[in-house]
Amino acid sequence: METAAGMYAGLPYITLYWLSGFGDPKYEIWESKKASIAATPEELSFTVYLAFPLEEAEDCRITIRRSDGGLVLATDWFPEEEFELKSFASQADGSVLLQSKYLREVFFIHLRKEYE
């Protein structure tokens, strides 16, 4: 079985879209810090910073790992929770979109080879 880190090797540009059922704004866009990406055989982790809306926010660490049930996302925002992820791969450009289950918080993680 391929590891989470192995699946996403070569996709150093990461954008996280966060849709929230609470508060304003209802969505945020976070960008990865390419130099912060760390991969081990068990997990892929990276730091993101707020790109939209433009306001002060602390960076956050995101971890993607394989669990018994598939891929999960863990984040500093919700330290006691893991969010199950579903993977969608693009045949056209090799990018990957990971989507969390629809709950009060929904995450989309776009991993790609080039910055758009």
VENKA-V179843 format. One record per residue. N is the residue number from 1. PHI is phi in radians with two decimals (999 if undefined). OMEGA is omega in whole degrees, -180 to 180 (none if undefined). Layout:
# VENKA-V179843
[[N/PHI/OMEGA] [N/PHI/OMEGA]]
This chain:
# VENKA-V179843
[[1/999/180] [2/-1.30/-180] [3/-1.43/177] [4/-1.05/-179] [5/-1.13/-180] [6/-1.14/-179] [7/-1.13/-173] [8/-1.95/175] [9/-1.09/180] [10/1.48/177] [11/-2.12/-170] [12/-1.43/180] [13/-1.87/-173] [14/-2.23/173] [15/-2.11/178] [16/-1.98/176] [17/-1.88/-177] [18/-2.04/176] [19/-1.87/-176] [20/-2.10/176] [21/-1.47/-178] [22/-2.17/170] [23/1.23/176] [24/-2.21/-3] [25/-1.26/-179] [26/-1.43/177] [27/-2.56/178] [28/-2.42/176] [29/-2.07/-180] [30/-2.09/179] [31/-1.93/178] [32/-1.41/170] [33/-1.74/-173] [34/-0.88/-179] [35/-1.17/-177] [36/-1.55/-176] [37/-1.22/178] [38/-2.21/-180] [39/-2.16/171] [40/-2.13/177] [41/-1.05/-177] [42/-1.64/-173] [43/-2.72/173] [44/-2.10/178] [45/-2.32/-177] [46/-2.81/178] [47/-1.79/177] [48/-2.11/175] [49/-2.19/-177] [50/-1.25/178] [51/-1.81/178] [52/-2.66/-3] [53/-1.26/-179] [54/-1.37/178] [55/-2.75/-180] [56/-1.23/177] [57/-2.76/178] [58/-1.37/174] [59/-1.05/-178] [60/-2.36/177] [61/-1.70/179] [62/-2.05/177] [63/-2.27/175] [64/-2.04/179] [65/-2.52/178] [66/-1.58/175] [67/-2.02/178] [68/-1.03/-178] [69/-1.62/-178] [70/2.27/-179] [71/-1.41/175] [72/-2.36/177] [73/-1.98/172] [74/-2.13/-176] [75/-2.51/175] [76/-1.05/-178] [77/-1.10/-178] [78/-2.29/-170] [79/-1.11/-178] [80/-1.69/-175] [81/-2.12/169] [82/-2.19/-179] [83/-1.98/178] [84/-1.16/-178] [85/-2.10/173] [86/-1.99/-174] [87/-1.84/175] [88/-2.25/-178] [89/-1.89/178] [90/-1.65/175] [91/-1.31/-175] [92/-1.25/-175] [93/-2.20/178] [94/1.36/179] [95/-1.31/-179] [96/-2.28/174] [97/-2.07/176] [98/-1.87/-179] [99/-2.20/175] [100/-1.41/175] [101/-1.07/179] [102/-1.31/175] [103/-2.29/177] [104/-1.17/177] [105/-2.13/177] [106/-2.23/180] [107/-2.05/170] [108/-2.12/179] [109/-2.07/-179] [110/-1.83/178] [111/-1.89/-176] [112/-2.58/-178] [113/-1.36/-175] [114/-2.19/177] [115/-1.34/-179] [116/-1.76/none]]
